[in-house]
């Protein structure tokens, strides 16, 4: 497998993880839509921004 192909698969996996986390977060619907659009439109940069400042998944203990 090419290095670029492996990198693409890694980015895809990380973005899918981010999308699942965004959907499971306690953020409002509008905020979720904006985060999802950011991650889809700019996969690498959007993921990094989400990782730093994005909504977190709902706690299972709460």
C-alpha positions as CSV (number, residue, x, y, z in Angstrom):
1,X,0.0,0.0,0.0
2,X,1.2,3.5,-0.8
3,X,2.1,5.9,1.9
4,X,-0.4,8.4,0.6
5,X,-3.1,5.7,0.6
6,X,-2.3,4.8,4.2
7,X,-2.4,8.5,5.2
8,X,-5.8,8.9,3.6
9,X,-7.1,5.9,5.5
10,X,-5.8,7.3,8.8
11,X,-7.4,10.7,8.1
12,X,-10.7,9.0,7.1
13,X,-10.7,7.0,10.4
14,X,-9.9,10.0,12.5
15,X,-12.6,12.1,10.8
16,X,-15.2,9.3,11.3
17,X,-14.2,9.2,15.0
18,X,-14.7,13.0,15.1
19,X,-18.1,12.8,13.4
20,X,-19.3,10.1,15.8
21,X,-18.1,12.1,18.8
22,X,-19.7,15.3,17.5
23,X,-23.1,13.5,17.0
24,X,-22.8,12.1,20.5
25,X,-21.9,15.4,22.2
26,X,-24.2,17.5,24.2
27,X,-23.8,20.5,21.9
28,X,-26.9,22.0,20.3
29,X,-28.0,21.0,16.8
30,X,-26.7,24.1,15.1
31,X,-23.2,23.7,16.7
32,X,-23.2,20.0,15.7
33,X,-24.0,20.9,12.1
34,X,-21.3,23.5,11.9
35,X,-18.7,21.1,13.4
36,X,-19.7,18.3,11.0
37,X,-19.5,20.6,8.0
38,X,-16.0,21.8,9.2
39,X,-14.7,18.2,9.5
40,X,-16.2,17.2,6.1
41,X,-15.1,20.3,4.1
42,X,-11.6,20.4,5.6
43,X,-10.8,16.9,6.8
44,X,-7.3,17.5,8.3
45,X,-7.6,21.1,9.5
46,X,-11.2,20.6,10.6
47,X,-10.1,17.5,12.6
48,X,-7.3,19.4,14.3
49,X,-9.6,22.3,15.2
50,X,-12.2,20.0,16.5
51,X,-9.6,18.1,18.6
52,X,-8.6,21.4,20.2
53,X,-11.9,23.2,20.6
54,X,-14.8,20.9,19.6
55,X,-17.6,19.6,21.7
56,X,-16.9,16.5,23.7
57,X,-19.0,13.3,23.7
58,X,-21.6,13.0,26.5
59,X,-20.2,11.3,29.6
60,X,-21.7,7.9,30.3
61,X,-21.6,8.4,34.1
62,X,-23.7,11.6,33.9
